Amino acid sequence: MDEDTEALQRFWSQLTDRLEEGWPLLPALGAVADECGSPGVSAAARAVAEKVAAGLRLSDALATQPAFFGPGAVCIIRGGEYLGLLAGAARFVADASLGCPTCAAWRGDISNTQ
């Protein structure tokens, strides 16, 4: 497994943990961006955090980084936002990314970032 795939798994797992602990979304994104362990994923996570800070929903912000956040992840997060179940949706994506770490639906097309 490559560095970016592992970093994306950490991103989703750590974001989920923080949301489940009650962290507000923006501080959780900032902390995870600093800790995910890959320069590319960290930069994408920071860009997502900036978009959220500017008023975008998380799903819309994730969609601006398709090289790292695939359509499956974006759709699940969007559903969680609308249902008020963001932490549960993030947990689903985290678990799915572990079950299928190479699925582009979850991780985006990181092969285009090299």
NUTOR-479629 format. One record per residue: y negated, z, x of N, C-alpha, C in turn; residue in three letters; residue number from 1. Coordinates in nm, 4 decimals, padded with zeros to 6 digits, always signed. Example, Ala and Ser with C-alpha at 12.3 -4.5 7.8 and 13.67 -1.06 7.14 Angstrom:
<rs>
<ny->+00.5690; nz->+00.7800; nx->+01.3190; cay->+00.4500; caz->+00.7800; cax->+01.2300; cy->+00.3300; cz->+00.7800; cx->+01.3200; res->ALA; n->1>;
<ny->+00.2250; nz->+00.7080; nx->+01.2850; cay->+00.1060; caz->+00.7140; cax->+01.3670; cy->-00.0030; cz->+00.7870; cx->+01.2900; res->SER; n->2>;
</rs>
This chain:
<rs>
<ny->+00.1175; nz->+00.0000; nx->+00.0843; cay->+00.0000; caz->+00.0000; cax->+00.0000; cy->-00.1243; cz->+00.0000; cx->+00.0892; res->MET; n->1>;
<ny->-00.2255; nz->-00.0785; nx->+00.0539; cay->-00.3433; caz->-00.0876; cax->+00.1394; cy->-00.4435; cz->+00.0251; cx->+00.1115; res->ASP; n->2>;
<ny->-00.5395; nz->+00.0349; nx->+00.2002; cay->-00.6392; caz->+00.1429; cax->+00.1946; cy->-00.7177; cz->+00.1427; cx->+00.0637; res->GLU; n->3>;
<ny->-00.7596; nz->+00.0252; nx->+00.0169; cay->-00.8386; caz->+00.0187; cax->-00.1058; cy->-00.7571; cz->+00.0597; cx->-00.2276; res->ASP; n->4>;
<ny->-00.6313; nz->+00.0195; nx->-00.2336; cay->-00.5469; caz->+00.0574; cax->-00.3464; cy->-00.5295; cz->+00.2087; cx->-00.3509; res->THR; n->5>;
<ny->-00.5022; nz->+00.2687; nx->-00.2364; cay->-00.4893; caz->+00.4146; cax->-00.2310; cy->-00.6209; cz->+00.4822; cx->-00.2675; res->GLU; n->6>;
<ny->-00.7323; nz->+00.4266; nx->-00.2215; cay->-00.8636; caz->+00.4842; cax->-00.2525; cy->-00.8939; cz->+00.4737; cx->-00.4019; res->ALA; n->7>;
<ny->-00.8547; nz->+00.3646; nx->-00.4654; cay->-00.8754; caz->+00.3518; cax->-00.6099; cy->-00.7916; cz->+00.4525; cx->-00.6858; res->LEU; n->8>;
<ny->-00.6706; nz->+00.4759; nx->-00.6406; cay->-00.5889; caz->+00.5790; cax->-00.7040; cy->-00.6559; cz->+00.7154; cx->-00.6904; res->GLN; n->9>;
<ny->-00.7093; nz->+00.7447; nx->-00.5716; cay->-00.7813; caz->+00.8709; cax->-00.5521; cy->-00.9049; cz->+00.8770; cx->-00.6414; res->ARG; n->10>;
<ny->-00.9788; nz->+00.7650; nx->-00.6489; cay->-01.0977; caz->+00.7600; cax->-00.7350; cy->-01.0623; cz->+00.8035; cx->-00.8761; res->PHE; n->11>;
<ny->-00.9622; nz->+00.7380; nx->-00.9363; cay->-00.9282; caz->+00.7681; cax->-01.0753; cy->-00.8732; cz->+00.9091; cx->-01.0914; res->TRP; n->12>;
<ny->-00.7901; nz->+00.9512; nx->-00.9989; cay->-00.7325; caz->+01.0851; cax->-01.0074; cy->-00.8400; cz->+01.1931; cx->-00.9938; res->SER; n->13>;
<ny->-00.9277; nz->+01.1772; nx->-00.8959; cay->-01.0324; caz->+01.2781; cax->-00.8738; cy->-01.1368; cz->+01.2754; cx->-00.9844; res->GLN; n->14>;
<ny->-01.1716; nz->+01.1564; nx->-01.0330; cay->-01.2668; caz->+01.1492; cax->-01.1436; cy->-01.2092; cz->+01.2193; cx->-01.2660; res->LEU; n->15>;
<ny->-01.0835; nz->+01.1925; nx->-01.2942; cay->-01.0183; caz->+01.2556; cax->-01.4083; cy->-01.0169; cz->+01.4070; cx->-01.3927; res->THR; n->16>;
<ny->-00.9779; nz->+01.4553; nx->-01.2755; cay->-00.9743; caz->+01.5999; cax->-01.2534; cy->-01.1102; cz->+01.6628; cx->-01.2812; res->ASP; n->17>;
<ny->-01.2142; nz->+01.6009; nx->-01.2312; cay->-01.3488; caz->+01.6574; cax->-01.2506; cy->-01.3908; cz->+01.6529; cx->-01.3974; res->ARG; n->18>;
<ny->-01.3648; nz->+01.5439; nx->-01.4644; cay->-01.4002; caz->+01.5364; cax->-01.6062; cy->-01.3238; cz->+01.6402; cx->-01.6872; res->LEU; n->19>;
<ny->-01.1963; nz->+01.6581; nx->-01.6551; cay->-01.1160; caz->+01.7581; cax->-01.7256; cy->-01.1636; cz->+01.9009; cx->-01.6958; res->GLU; n->20>;
<ny->-01.2247; nz->+01.9202; nx->-01.5790; cay->-01.2808; caz->+02.0508; cax->-01.5430; cy->-01.4170; cz->+02.0740; cx->-01.6077; res->GLU; n->21>;
<ny->-01.4713; nz->+01.9706; nx->-01.6738; cay->-01.5984; caz->+01.9847; cax->-01.7424; cy->-01.7205; cz->+01.9377; cx->-01.6660; res->GLY; n->22>;
<ny->-01.6989; nz->+01.8697; nx->-01.5546; cay->-01.8132; caz->+01.8161; cax->-01.4796; cy->-01.8847; cz->+01.7110; cx->-01.5633; res->TRP; n->23>;
<ny->-02.0172; nz->+01.7058; nx->-01.5559; cay->-02.0886; caz->+01.5916; cax->-01.6142; cy->-02.0501; cz->+01.4639; cx->-01.5385; res->PRO; n->24>;
<ny->-02.0571; nz->+01.3523; nx->-01.6076; cay->-02.0105; caz->+01.2253; cax->-01.5506; cy->-02.0813; cz->+01.1874; cx->-01.4208; res->LEU; n->25>;
<ny->-02.2125; nz->+01.1931; nx->-01.4181; cay->-02.2854; caz->+01.1449; cax->-01.3002; cy->-02.2547; cz->+01.2264; cx->-01.1741; res->LEU; n->26>;
<ny->-02.2567; nz->+01.3590; nx->-01.1776; cay->-02.2167; caz->+01.4332; cax->-01.0577; cy->-02.0706; cz->+01.4084; cx->-01.0188; res->PRO; n->27>;
<ny->-01.9854; nz->+01.3911; nx->-01.1189; cay->-01.8444; caz->+01.3626; cax->-01.0890; cy->-01.8315; cz->+01.2298; cx->-01.0156; res->ALA; n->28>;
<ny->-01.9016; nz->+01.1275; nx->-01.0626; cay->-01.8977; caz->+00.9973; cax->-00.9951; cy->-01.9497; cz->+01.0076; cx->-00.8522; res->LEU; n->29>;
<ny->-02.0580; nz->+01.0803; nx->-00.8331; cay->-02.1144; caz->+01.0949; cax->-00.6986; cy->-02.0187; cz->+01.1629; cx->-00.6035; res->GLY; n->30>;
<ny->-01.9540; nz->+01.2695; nx->-00.6499; cay->-01.8594; caz->+01.3418; cax->-00.5652; cy->-01.7399; cz->+01.2543; cx->-00.5296; res->ALA; n->31>;
<ny->-01.6883; nz->+01.1841; nx->-00.6276; cay->-01.5710; caz->+01.0996; cax->-00.6048; cy->-01.6058; cz->+00.9836; cx->-00.5119; res->VAL; n->32>;
<ny->-01.7238; nz->+00.9274; nx->-00.5266; cay->-01.7654; caz->+00.8171; cax->-00.4385; cy->-01.7651; cz->+00.8618; cx->-00.2930; res->ALA; n->33>;
<ny->-01.8040; nz->+00.9862; nx->-00.2696; cay->-01.8083; caz->+01.0382; cax->-00.1328; cy->-01.6706; cz->+01.0711; cx->-00.0772; res->ASP; n->34>;
<ny->-01.5712; nz->+01.0869; nx->-00.1647; cay->-01.4405; caz->+01.1379; cax->-00.1214; cy->-01.3252; cz->+01.0396; cx->-00.1323; res->GLU; n->35>;
<ny->-01.3471; nz->+00.9197; nx->-00.1844; cay->-01.2312; caz->+00.8339; cax->-00.2130; cy->-01.1681; cz->+00.7713; cx->-00.0894; res->CYS; n->36>;
<ny->-01.2381; nz->+00.7641; nx->+00.0222; cay->-01.1729; caz->+00.7292; cax->+00.1472; cy->-01.1717; cz->+00.5837; cx->+00.1893; res->GLY; n->37>;
<ny->-01.2432; nz->+00.4993; nx->+00.1210; cay->-01.2507; caz->+00.3587; cax->+00.1592; cy->-01.3964; cz->+00.3159; cx->+00.1466; res->SER; n->38>;
<ny->-01.4513; nz->+00.2520; nx->+00.2501; cay->-01.5915; caz->+00.2091; cax->+00.2400; cy->-01.6174; cz->+00.1174; cx->+00.1204; res->PRO; n->39>;
<ny->-01.5259; nz->+00.0263; nx->+00.0936; cay->-01.5454; caz->-00.0657; cax->-00.0183; cy->-01.5426; cz->+00.0038; cx->-00.1527; res->GLY; n->40>;
<ny->-01.4437; nz->+00.0907; nx->-00.1726; cay->-01.4328; caz->+00.1632; cax->-00.2997; cy->-01.5484; cz->+00.2618; cx->-00.3131; res->VAL; n->41>;
<ny->-01.5860; nz->+00.3260; nx->-00.2043; cay->-01.7007; caz->+00.4181; cax->-00.2084; cy->-01.8278; cz->+00.3449; cx->-00.2499; res->SER; n->42>;
<ny->-01.8513; nz->+00.2269; nx->-00.1921; cay->-01.9702; caz->+00.1491; cax->-00.2272; cy->-01.9664; cz->+00.1061; cx->-00.3737; res->ALA; n->43>;
<ny->-01.8500; nz->+00.0640; nx->-00.4204; cay->-01.8367; caz->+00.0242; cax->-00.5608; cy->-01.8602; cz->+00.1439; cx->-00.6528; res->ALA; n->44>;
<ny->-01.8060; nz->+00.2593; nx->-00.6164; cay->-01.8241; caz->+00.3801; cax->-00.6977; cy->-01.9708; cz->+00.4232; cx->-00.6998; res->ALA; n->45>;
<ny->-02.0385; nz->+00.4106; nx->-00.5862; cay->-02.1816; caz->+00.4434; cax->-00.5837; cy->-02.2617; cz->+00.3469; cx->-00.6707; res->ARG; n->46>;
<ny->-02.2260; nz->+00.2205; nx->-00.6657; cay->-02.2940; caz->+00.1212; cax->-00.7504; cy->-02.2722; cz->+00.1531; cx->-00.8984; res->ALA; n->47>;
<ny->-02.1508; nz->+00.1948; nx->-00.9328; cay->-02.1219; caz->+00.2358; cax->-01.0709; cy->-02.2074; cz->+00.3563; cx->-01.1077; res->VAL; n->48>;
<ny->-02.2148; nz->+00.4542; nx->-01.0186; cay->-02.2950; caz->+00.5741; cax->-01.0452; cy->-02.4421; cz->+00.5377; cx->-01.0670; res->ALA; n->49>;
<ny->-02.4935; nz->+00.4454; nx->-00.9873; cay->-02.6331; caz->+00.4018; cax->-01.0028; cy->-02.6555; cz->+00.3364; cx->-01.1389; res->GLU; n->50>;
<ny->-02.5604; nz->+00.2559; nx->-01.1825; cay->-02.5724; caz->+00.1901; cax->-01.3131; cy->-02.5658; cz->+00.2928; cx->-01.4269; res->LYS; n->51>;
<ny->-02.4793; nz->+00.3920; nx->-01.4123; cay->-02.4703; caz->+00.4981; cax->-01.5135; cy->-02.6020; cz->+00.5772; cx->-01.5159; res->VAL; n->52>;
<ny->-02.6557; nz->+00.6079; nx->-01.3991; cay->-02.7830; caz->+00.6802; cax->-01.3915; cy->-02.8958; cz->+00.6001; cx->-01.4572; res->ALA; n->53>;
<ny->-02.8856; nz->+00.4671; nx->-01.4519; cay->-02.9871; caz->+00.3806; cax->-01.5122; cy->-02.9662; cz->+00.3618; cx->-01.6624; res->ALA; n->54>;
<ny->-02.8579; nz->+00.4178; nx->-01.7166; cay->-02.8379; caz->+00.4134; cax->-01.8607; cy->-02.7190; cz->+00.3346; cx->-01.9121; res->GLY; n->55>;
<ny->-02.6441; nz->+00.2698; nx->-01.8239; cay->-02.5253; caz->+00.1971; cax->-01.8703; cy->-02.4127; cz->+00.2944; cx->-01.9031; res->LEU; n->56>;
<ny->-02.3297; nz->+00.2545; nx->-01.9955; cay->-02.2051; caz->+00.3290; cax->-02.0189; cy->-02.1158; cz->+00.3095; cx->-01.8974; res->ARG; n->57>;
<ny->-02.0257; nz->+00.4045; nx->-01.8769; cay->-01.9341; caz->+00.3947; cax->-01.7628; cy->-01.8568; cz->+00.2633; cx->-01.7666; res->LEU; n->58>;
<ny->-01.8056; nz->+00.2263; nx->-01.8818; cay->-01.7262; caz->+00.1026; cax->-01.8904; cy->-01.8087; cz->-00.0194; cx->-01.8498; res->SER; n->59>;
<ny->-01.9319; nz->-00.0250; nx->-01.8942; cay->-02.0174; caz->-00.1382; cax->-01.8581; cy->-02.0504; cz->-00.1365; cx->-01.7085; res->ASP; n->60>;
<ny->-02.0701; nz->-00.0176; nx->-01.6541; cay->-02.0971; caz->-00.0051; cax->-01.5106; cy->-01.9742; cz->-00.0459; cx->-01.4290; res->ALA; n->61>;
<ny->-01.8556; nz->-00.0051; nx->-01.4719; cay->-01.7322; caz->-00.0453; cax->-01.4028; cy->-01.7170; cz->-00.1975; cx->-01.4048; res->LEU; n->62>;
<ny->-01.7524; nz->-00.2591; nx->-01.5160; cay->-01.7375; caz->-00.4043; cax->-01.5307; cy->-01.8265; cz->-00.4810; cx->-01.4333; res->ALA; n->63>;
<ny->-01.9288; nz->-00.4169; nx->-01.3774; cay->-02.0145; caz->-00.4843; cax->-01.2791; cy->-01.9495; cz->-00.4895; cx->-01.1414; res->THR; n->64>;
<ny->-01.8343; nz->-00.4251; nx->-01.1277; cay->-01.7617; caz->-00.4222; cax->-01.0001; cy->-01.6184; cz->-00.4734; cx->-01.0197; res->GLN; n->65>;
<ny->-01.6022; nz->-00.5996; nx->-01.0640; cay->-01.4692; caz->-00.6490; cax->-01.0983; cy->-01.3737; cz->-00.6604; cx->-00.9803; res->PRO; n->66>;
<ny->-01.4246; nz->-00.6592; nx->-00.8600; cay->-01.3359; caz->-00.6643; cax->-00.7445; cy->-01.2554; cz->-00.5352; cx->-00.7313; res->ALA; n->67>;
<ny->-01.3041; nz->-00.4270; nx->-00.7926; cay->-01.2366; caz->-00.2985; cax->-00.7791; cy->-01.1872; cz->-00.2415; cx->-00.9119; res->PHE; n->68>;
<ny->-01.2547; nz->-00.2730; nx->-01.0206; cay->-01.2189; caz->-00.2149; cax->-01.1499; cy->-01.1826; cz->-00.3269; cx->-01.2455; res->PHE; n->69>;
<ny->-01.0528; nz->-00.3408; nx->-01.2704; cay->-01.0019; caz->-00.4509; cax->-01.3498; cy->-01.0279; cz->-00.4357; cx->-01.4982; res->GLY; n->70>;
<ny->-01.0005; nz->-00.5415; nx->-01.5741; cay->-01.0295; caz->-00.5416; cax->-01.7174; cy->-00.9497; cz->-00.4382; cx->-01.7961; res->PRO; n->71>;
<ny->-00.8300; nz->-00.4077; nx->-01.7528; cay->-00.7516; caz->-00.3040; cax->-01.8219; cy->-00.8197; cz->-00.1689; cx->-01.8131; res->GLY; n->72>;
<ny->-00.8660; nz->-00.1336; nx->-01.6932; cay->-00.9355; caz->-00.0062; cax->-01.6740; cy->-01.0643; cz->-00.0030; cx->-01.7551; res->ALA; n->73>;
<ny->-01.1400; nz->-00.1113; nx->-01.7513; cay->-01.2669; caz->-00.1178; cax->-01.8245; cy->-01.2425; cz->-00.0998; cx->-01.9744; res->VAL; n->74>;
<ny->-01.1430; nz->-00.1672; nx->-02.0284; cay->-01.1151; caz->-00.1587; cax->-02.1726; cy->-01.0685; cz->-00.0198; cx->-02.2137; res->CYS; n->75>;
<ny->-00.9828; nz->+00.0416; nx->-02.1347; cay->-00.9355; caz->+00.1758; cax->-02.1680; cy->-01.0512; cz->+00.2749; cx->-02.1635; res->ILE; n->76>;
<ny->-01.1345; nz->+00.2666; nx->-02.0611; cay->-01.2500; caz->+00.3558; cax->-02.0501; cy->-01.3458; cz->+00.3323; cx->-02.1670; res->ILE; n->77>;
<ny->-01.3681; nz->+00.2071; nx->-02.2028; cay->-01.4562; caz->+00.1765; cax->-02.3166; cy->-01.4024; cz->+00.2415; cx->-02.4441; res->ARG; n->78>;
<ny->-01.2739; nz->+00.2315; nx->-02.4666; cay->-01.2146; caz->+00.2958; cax->-02.5837; cy->-01.2330; cz->+00.4465; cx->-02.5805; res->GLY; n->79>;
<ny->-01.2140; nz->+00.5064; nx->-02.4630; cay->-01.2340; caz->+00.6506; cax->-02.4494; cy->-01.3776; cz->+00.6912; cx->-02.4777; res->GLY; n->80>;
<ny->-01.4719; nz->+00.6093; nx->-02.4356; cay->-01.6134; caz->+00.6378; cax->-02.4640; cy->-01.6398; cz->+00.6381; cx->-02.6143; res->GLU; n->81>;
<ny->-01.5915; nz->+00.5363; nx->-02.6818; cay->-01.6161; caz->+00.5248; cax->-02.8257; cy->-01.5459; cz->+00.6347; cx->-02.9056; res->TYR; n->82>;
<ny->-01.4329; nz->+00.6805; nx->-02.8570; cay->-01.3577; caz->+00.7842; cax->-02.9286; cy->-01.3949; cz->+00.9258; cx->-02.8856; res->LEU; n->83>;
<ny->-01.4802; nz->+00.9378; nx->-02.7848; cay->-01.5144; caz->+01.0700; cax->-02.7337; cy->-01.4016; cz->+01.1311; cx->-02.6516; res->GLY; n->84>;
<ny->-01.3196; nz->+01.0465; nx->-02.5914; cay->-01.2025; caz->+01.0904; cax->-02.5151; cy->-01.2056; cz->+01.0337; cx->-02.3732; res->LEU; n->85>;
<ny->-01.3213; nz->+01.0418; nx->-02.3092; cay->-01.3362; caz->+00.9796; cax->-02.1776; cy->-01.2389; cz->+01.0370; cx->-02.0753; res->LEU; n->86>;
<ny->-01.2256; nz->+01.1688; nx->-02.0693; cay->-01.1345; caz->+01.2288; cax->-01.9708; cy->-00.9908; cz->+01.1834; cx->-01.9956; res->ALA; n->87>;
<ny->-00.9497; nz->+01.1762; nx->-02.1214; cay->-00.8146; caz->+01.1294; cax->-02.1533; cy->-00.7943; cz->+00.9836; cx->-02.1158; res->GLY; n->88>;
<ny->-00.8954; nz->+00.9025; nx->-02.1386; cay->-00.8873; caz->+00.7612; cax->-02.1009; cy->-00.8795; cz->+00.7468; cx->-01.9493; res->ALA; n->89>;
<ny->-00.9607; nz->+00.8258; nx->-01.8782; cay->-00.9568; caz->+00.8211; cax->-01.7319; cy->-00.8203; cz->+00.8666; cx->-01.6809; res->ALA; n->90>;
<ny->-00.7603; nz->+00.9667; nx->-01.7453; cay->-00.6255; caz->+01.0126; cax->-01.7058; cy->-00.5250; cz->+00.9003; cx->-01.7267; res->ARG; n->91>;
<ny->-00.5367; nz->+00.8279; nx->-01.8361; cay->-00.4459; caz->+00.7166; cax->-01.8620; cy->-00.4564; cz->+00.6121; cx->-01.7514; res->PHE; n->92>;
<ny->-00.5796; nz->+00.5762; nx->-01.7142; cay->-00.5986; caz->+00.4775; cax->-01.6072; cy->-00.5446; cz->+00.5315; cx->-01.4749; res->VAL; n->93>;
<ny->-00.5705; nz->+00.6599; nx->-01.4470; cay->-00.5193; caz->+00.7198; cax->-01.3230; cy->-00.3671; cz->+00.7116; cx->-01.3187; res->ALA; n->94>;
<ny->-00.3024; nz->+00.7487; nx->-01.4286; cay->-00.1559; caz->+00.7446; cax->-01.4336; cy->-00.1041; cz->+00.6018; cx->-01.4254; res->ASP; n->95>;
<ny->-00.1710; nz->+00.5096; nx->-01.4934; cay->-00.1275; caz->+00.3695; cax->-01.4904; cy->-00.1439; cz->+00.3104; cx->-01.3513; res->ALA; n->96>;
<ny->-00.2504; nz->+00.3488; nx->-01.2810; cay->-00.2710; caz->+00.2948; cax->-01.1465; cy->-00.1661; cz->+00.3463; cx->-01.0497; res->SER; n->97>;
<ny->-00.1129; nz->+00.4647; nx->-01.0755; cay->-00.0033; caz->+00.5161; cax->-00.9926; cy->+00.1273; cz->+00.4450; cx->-01.0259; res->LEU; n->98>;
<ny->+00.1472; nz->+00.4154; nx->-01.1544; cay->+00.2707; caz->+00.3502; cax->-01.1972; cy->+00.2778; cz->+00.2042; cx->-01.1569; res->GLY; n->99>;
<ny->+00.1640; nz->+00.1419; nx->-01.1422; cay->+00.1593; caz->+00.0000; cax->-01.1053; cy->+00.0397; cz->-00.0217; cx->-01.0130; res->CYS; n->100>;
<ny->+00.0487; nz->+00.0258; nx->-00.8891; cay->-00.0677; caz->+00.0237; cax->-00.8012; cy->-00.1188; cz->-00.1157; cx->-00.7659; res->PRO; n->101>;
<ny->-00.0362; nz->-00.2160; nx->-00.7826; cay->-00.0816; caz->-00.3506; cax->-00.7471; cy->-00.1265; cz->-00.4311; cx->-00.8684; res->THR; n->102>;
<ny->-00.1242; nz->-00.3718; nx->-00.9876; cay->-00.1649; caz->-00.4446; cax->-01.1081; cy->-00.3149; cz->-00.4687; cx->-01.1070; res->CYS; n->103>;
<ny->-00.3538; nz->-00.5928; nx->-01.1036; cay->-00.4960; caz->-00.6278; cax->-01.1018; cy->-00.5677; cz->-00.5819; cx->-01.2283; res->ALA; n->104>;
<ny->-00.4945; nz->-00.5641; nx->-01.3372; cay->-00.5581; caz->-00.5168; cax->-01.4603; cy->-00.6226; cz->-00.3807; cx->-01.4408; res->ALA; n->105>;
<ny->-00.5661; nz->-00.2997; nx->-01.3510; cay->-00.6195; caz->-00.1655; cax->-01.3279; cy->-00.7142; cz->-00.1622; cx->-01.2098; res->TRP; n->106>;
<ny->-00.6798; nz->-00.2331; nx->-01.1041; cay->-00.7534; caz->-00.2151; cax->-00.9796; cy->-00.8521; cz->-00.3258; cx->-00.9491; res->ARG; n->107>;
<ny->-00.8594; nz->-00.4269; nx->-01.0304; cay->-00.9454; caz->-00.5390; cax->-00.9980; cy->-00.8781; cz->-00.6282; cx->-00.8949; res->GLY; n->108>;
<ny->-00.9537; nz->-00.7177; nx->-00.8399; cay->-00.9000; caz->-00.8122; cax->-00.7426; cy->-00.9526; cz->-00.7780; cx->-00.6049; res->ASP; n->109>;
<ny->-00.9011; nz->-00.6705; nx->-00.5460; cay->-00.9522; caz->-00.6252; cax->-00.4183; cy->-00.9207; cz->-00.7214; cx->-00.3056; res->ILE; n->110>;
<ny->-00.8339; nz->-00.8177; nx->-00.3298; cay->-00.8057; caz->-00.9162; cax->-00.2248; cy->-00.9290; cz->-01.0016; cx->-00.1958; res->SER; n->111>;
<ny->-01.0224; nz->-01.0078; nx->-00.2881; cay->-01.1442; caz->-01.0874; cax->-00.2678; cy->-01.2536; cz->-01.0089; cx->-00.1958; res->ASN; n->112>;
<ny->-01.2272; nz->-00.8852; nx->-00.1544; cay->-01.3298; caz->-00.8040; cax->-00.0908; cy->-01.3193; cz->-00.8053; cx->+00.0604; res->THR; n->113>;
<ny->-01.2153; nz->-00.8625; nx->+00.1136; cay->-01.1921; caz->-00.8582; cax->+00.2584; cy->-01.2707; cz->-00.9667; cx->+00.3283; res->GLN; n->114>;
</rs>
